[in-house]
Amino acid sequence: MISGMTAHPTVGIIGVGAMGEALRRGLERAGWAPGELSLAVRREDRATELSSRTSSLVTLDPKEAIEGRDVIVVAVKPRDVGGVIEQISKSLVTGQMVLSLAAGVTTTTYEDVLGEVPVVRAMPNTPALVGEGVTGIARGSHAAEAHLKRATEVLGAVGGVRVMDESLLDAVTAVSGTGPAYVFLLAEALTEAAVREGLPRDIAEEFVHQTIRGAGHLLTDTDTTPAELRSQVTSPGGTTAAAVHVLEERGFRALVEDAVQAAAKRAAELGQQG
Ligand SMILES: NC(=O)c1ccc[n+]([C@@H]2O[C@H](COP(=O)([O-])OP(=O)(O)OC[C@H]3O[C@@H](n4cnc5c(N)ncnc54)[C@H](OP(=O)(O)O)[C@@H]3O)[C@@H](O)[C@H]2O)c1
């Protein structure tokens, strides 16, 4: 490494809740040194608690957290984004970029206040906590290839990253951003059903969780389509056929479509509140 150069883009994270914390842990796991990270929170108790777990700078002042940082990650709720933009607007300097994780908040929301600052908007998901996230990213009008590369480097610490047009990000929010909740709801329902069928709860949980994990691996680690994988466990007149018949008859696919549509609509609405 050339003296004076850092191995990674330095990162300031504003808002260290579920997603900011997932990213902080992912970056530490991926080899970011504590000195390459700064963290801004808004409550004293949170600052104390966080400081006990990291030697990175923890501050209540977002302006301090962004000082000297290459990438400024905005990881607060959409409704708090406007306040954060105001707080940092006078302190951003040339060479810095903003990486926004806020659902629905457009790059123009930032540009309208910050001017010609490179903004990359991202939609990650909570499996980022275990390094298994997937994130869609899109560039604002002042962001170049190099900024997308930098954003990819940072978010790559917590999973896969795909560049796309910003118009697709509300759909990504509804599918992968919200998606883990659909799977967890399925896990809850399947576990309750298993208990009703007589399985002890601990066995029900173990089998449901491992089934979801195993099915996920089959989807990602083989070239087989979901329909083919499903047909492999469906013998004519068998148990899977009986179960799938009930799901199809009760409108499972239409229900999923409506749920995803509702999430995408809500993502767009949340962005407008920013
Ligand atoms: N969770 C997900 O599944 C998910 C997925 C994709 C994208 N996102 C996006 O990620 C963003 C964060 O979501 P989250 O689930 O991590 O929310 P969260 O757990 O509520 O975290 C947000 C954190 O930001 C802090 N905060 C708010 N304003 C601040 C400020 N001015 N300065 C410093 N810290 C501030 C909050 O502090 P307090 O504790 O005091 O409220 C909170 O700890 C959202 O915009 C969301 O759309 C979330």
The ligand as an ORCA input file, in Angstrom:
! r2SCAN-3c Opt
* xyz 0 1
  N     -34.423     -2.516      8.036
  C     -34.563     -2.902      6.762
  O     -34.965     -4.016      6.448
  C     -34.154     -1.971      5.654
  C     -33.940     -2.511      4.384
  C     -33.536     -1.645      3.370
  C     -33.382     -0.294      3.619
  N     -33.625      0.191      4.850
  C     -33.497      1.619      5.051
  O     -32.470      1.867      5.969
  C     -32.795      3.038      6.712
  C     -32.633      2.725      8.173
  O     -33.559      1.727      8.511
  P     -33.410      0.896      9.848
  O     -34.350     -0.252      9.765
  O     -31.980      0.665     10.127
  O     -34.003      1.985     10.894
  P     -33.648      2.141     12.429
  O     -33.331      0.816     13.025
  O     -34.729      2.978     13.041
  O     -32.293      2.995     12.403
  C     -32.244      4.342     12.128
  C     -31.306      4.970     13.155
  O     -31.020      6.305     12.774
  C     -30.968      7.084     13.948
  N     -31.106      8.501     13.575
  C     -32.195      9.170     13.159
  N     -31.904     10.453     12.888
  C     -30.589     10.605     13.143
  C     -29.687     11.687     13.048
  N     -30.091     12.895     12.649
  N     -28.393     11.488     13.367
  C     -27.965     10.283     13.785
  N     -28.769      9.183     13.890
  C     -30.068      9.359     13.579
  C     -32.083      6.527     14.786
  O     -31.923      6.906     16.121
  P     -33.077      6.604     17.205
  O     -32.722      5.257     17.747
  O     -32.899      7.695     18.198
  O     -34.400      6.639     16.512
  C     -31.913      5.031     14.549
  O     -30.993      4.448     15.451
  C     -34.243      3.424      6.376
  O     -34.264      4.590      5.590
  C     -34.772      2.244      5.627
  O     -35.654      2.637      4.597
  C     -33.994     -0.628      5.898
*
